[in-house]
């Protein structure tokens, strides 16, 4: 019964049913729905007759007061629209008894009887019906909110329809995720296939929430884009030990493709050749090629017999020397005296930005929230305060610190450390 071919009239009725409200559908929406089904326009009379048998009336557009209709008729029409009461959800089940919805309910019944046989590919008719059921009366063109499934009661028809859309498209997620496996290798760090599939499921759920069946698209075609986007974001966020911005990862994919193209021709993949293929500047390509390096662990065993750890060959940092601690402490004291020469607001902004207050450098947005102003205003105040310090009596002694670094005081040790300036 479920494998029976659906006629053109049934497909057209399923499309029109998405616009049915209170037992009627507007003529403009009726015509637009017919255009989405091949061959349905020629069977307009038959479709309209079938709808009349189902209790649905195709209404003509209401005449305006300037279009020939009398003001009294316009007033009656407006009064009727304003007094229209939304149909309760319990009675809407009967009015949604279209071919697509009946096919969707047949899917739900089949899944209930044979839970181990779920997962087959849905037909376009069943997808339209399940989308109509899970929306529970909402307009098909209205995007559903995120985490819409949590708003549905477990065991209700909308919840079951939502679950059916997910279960019957799991294979689509796995087939899409398999196409990303070869792309994991150039990044240097592999992402587990199960993690990619999990990210694809998130994209599938969002596709169900955003799908508009009235456009006449196949759901699998629409959902593939959401699944691919979700998997790509997952790879960009977790594939590397040091995360790179999304736009940088997109540029690196272009470079990877150029490297594969050169290697296929047995040509050296140096920065100049890659720059010619991609159209990027050679300096930019060189910088992105450095990002391809895989970070090495300090506990990595090295040597001929692999008996020594890598960190034993690394020199002690300069910051750990007694000389550095004395200089940093002296610089912090000099800066504290210089900040006292400024007004209280400017001095505190510099303390927050450098970490002298709280031990952690604060961003422009954080300080703007404290003072109730924009980050741009905080940046202006910071620049003005730094200029006053450079041109003041302490400028000669503070110029090395104000030029490249901020002094950050460590609350626990009492010593200071240098942190690069971030505007």
C-alpha angles and dihedrals in degrees: 000000000000093000094056114125115252116231124230091252092054091050091049092049090051091054093046091048090068089069098043112121123177094344097310141081129202118250093236092054090044091056093045092052092051091054090061093061117068111239095008096109091064089053095049094126093050093048092049091049091051090051090051089054089052090053097257120132123204104223126205120232113273116253117243124226091255095045100069102280119121119250089241092057091047091050092050091050093050091046091050092051093048092049094048110120119211113251112253115249094241093059094041090073090070094047092050091060093125125138093262094049092046090051089050092051088050088056091051091049092049092049090050094052097040107029093166094057097059121118103070118140112269124230121239089253093054091047091054091048095048091047090052092049097047091051090059095211099326118136112268093230092055113096113231119236120257116274089021091156091068089060092059122086113244111254095022119126095249090050092049091048091051091050091048091054089053097045096047092052099047091102089056089057094050094046090051093047091053089063090062097055096086090050092060096071101069092056090064095231122077124221116215114252090232089058091052090050091049090053089048090055089056089054091047092054091050090049090055090052093050100038115121108198093188091074091070096237124142110250094227090057091050096043095050091070092052092046093050092048093050093049092047091053091049091053092048092051101043110017094084131053088224109044118228126202117268094247090053091052090051090054091047091054088057089052092048090053091050091050091051090049093052093045091051088058092045090243125141112262099221124153095260094056092045090050091055093051098043098035091230124134113268092234090054092049090051091052092049092048088059088058089061091069114109115232114245123221119241087225092059111132111236137173133070093293094030092234098129129071121231096238091064089070094051119097120240112265118259090235090068095061121102090234092059092048092053093047093047092049090050092049091050092053092047091051093048091055091047093050090056088065091064129075116273097255095049092044093051092047090056091046091052093045093049097040096244087127112054097000093256124088111242126218126239090253092053093051091044089056091052093053096033095240136109125277089246091059090051090050090053092049091048093051091048092050093049090050090052090052093049093049096039130087091277095052097101093052096041099042094094090053097042094048101063112352145040120222113238119196117215108221095204101048098027091228128116132235133195120248125186115253114257114193 
